[in-house]
Structures are given as structure tokens and as C-alpha cells.
Amino acid sequence: MTKLELSDEGWLLNAEAALFVDCGINELQMAKFASDERLTFTDIRRFTWPVLTLADKAVQYMIDAMDWRVEFDGSLERKEIPEIPADAIRKAMISAFGHRLIEFVQSLEATIYRSFIEIYSPGKFPEVNAHSGLSHRRE
């Protein structure tokens, strides 16, 4: 952890705690709604674990809830394909944790609606130097 600069003289830094320790600073709420509105949910769960564990939980929850399609390519086995690749969900979840503002008490949310999935993070994109030519503001 020292080489990654996640600890200092044997003490955990916030980044190491968030990534690897169940210290209560990471919370994920997941819900599945019956329609495209937040009115009737069919399942709701809340977890507090390290970021990497929560990302894996979110991937499994979404993979279990989404629709799949089947492709036949001429071989004896069919190919089962999820609506959204598991790697894309995992990357989005880790990014959402990385951009959240830790001082907010609100948890991250992974919400499954009938026709879309939403990942909410109580945070924002970092400000970018104006000289780089890149900027993005989220209000």
C-alpha cells in the first residue's frame, strides 16, 4: 500500500480505507422498480462495504435483473448476451464512487427501471484547467 501511496507510516489513508476496508464510508442502495417511475419497487437493498466489493455486488444485482438475448452462431452452444456488459457496469460503479463527494451523507444508487438503468453519485466531475481545452460542468 505504501508504493500506491494509500498509507502513510502505517496509517490508512481515506483512499485505502474506501477501497479495501469495511469502514462504513461507502454505502450503496440498489432498487428495482416495476416501471419507469419511482413509484413501486419490486426489490430494494442497501450495503456498506469496500468500493470493490460494492461494485461487484452492483454488477451481480444488475445482471440478475436485466434482460438477456440469445444468439446462435451455428455452433451447438447458444450465446447469452446481457443488455449491458458486466465490465461496463463495474467501470461505471467504480467511477461513480471515485467522483462522489464523501462529505455528503447520501449513498450511491444503482436503480433499475423497466426500460433503463441509472447510477447516481452524490458528486461531480472535477474541474479541468481551462488551458487544456476540456471542460465539463454538471449542475
ABEGO torsion letter per residue (X at the ends): XAAAGABBGGBBBAAAAAAABBAGABBBBBBBBABABBABBABBBBBBBBAAAAAAAAAAAAAAABBBBBBBAGBABBBBBBABBAAAAAAAAAAAAAABBAABABBBBBBBBAABBBBBBBBBBBBBBAAAGBBBBBX
